[in-house]
Amino acid sequence: MPDMNVKTPEQPAQATAAPPRFYEGDTYCKDNSVGFLMKRCLAVLLRNLEHRMQALDLTGTQWHPLIHVLEGCDTVAACAREMQTDAGGMTRMLDRLETKGLLVRERSTVDRRVVHLALTPKGREVAQQVPAVLAEVLNEHLRGFTAQDFATLMDLLRRFVDNGDALAAASNAGPGPKLTLDEG
């Protein structure tokens, strides 16, 4: 039986189709940019989260480290990595949460460079309410989507991230930008 993977003169080589180009520099318009629309999506989501988190006496960014600590992120460095922020921004955020009595920091007795995080009882109570608020706001943003729409959206976003990660790795771009957590 002949090997089906070997090209013979009767089998023309299949041309590899170039991937589609969705943008061109001379016709680019920010209003049709995936990046611009994702940034708008994130901005409106954060605005709505900020509003809903007020009921828990949290700003739109203070809930984030609480969730990470609740889920087992137990050091300042690990929390900063998870949130893709710098240590200085994380320290300022943790200062505010500590002032509110939601968490405590304790320097490691084994390695003084390591600072452990723990929720206070009040912090645990508040942090346990955050997922319900997140779910409520996200569900409002997804109103009118079918289950298939949601699955497709999640798949497309994951593929977009995977492509971006592959591009960054191929070009040695390094880690993504650090986000700042400063708020009033």
Residue pairs with C-beta under 8 A, 6 or more apart in sequence:
2 8
7 13
22 34
23 33
30 36
34 160
41 141
44 141
45 137
45 138
45 141
46 60
47 60
48 137
48 140
48 141
49 60
49 63
49 133
49 134
49 137
50 59
50 60
52 133
52 136
52 137
53 59
53 60
53 62
53 63
53 130
53 133
55 133
56 63
56 126
56 129
56 130
56 133
57 100
57 126
58 66
58 126
58 130
59 183
60 183
61 93
61 181
61 183
62 93
62 96
62 97
62 100
62 183
63 127
63 130
63 133
63 134
64 83
65 73
65 79
65 83
65 90
65 93
65 94
65 97
65 103
65 117
66 97
66 102
66 103
66 119
66 123
66 126
66 127
66 130
67 127
67 130
67 131
68 78
68 79
68 82
68 83
69 79
69 103
69 117
69 118
69 119
69 123
69 127
70 119
70 124
70 127
70 128
70 130
73 79
73 82
73 117
74 116
74 117
74 118
75 114
75 115
75 116
75 117
76 87
76 90
76 91
76 94
76 105
76 115
76 117
77 87
77 114
77 115
79 90
79 94
79 117
80 86
80 87
80 89
80 90
83 90
83 179
83 181
84 175
84 176
84 177
84 178
84 179
85 93
85 178
85 179
85 180
85 181
86 178
86 180
89 178
89 179
89 180
89 181
89 182
90 181
92 181
92 182
93 181
94 103
94 105
94 117
97 103
97 123
98 104
98 105
101 120
101 122
101 123
102 119
102 120
102 122
102 123
102 126
102 127
103 117
103 118
103 119
103 120
103 123
104 117
104 118
104 120
105 115
105 116
105 117
106 115
106 116
106 118
107 114
107 115
107 116
108 114
108 115
108 116
119 127
142 150
145 153
167 173
168 174
168 176
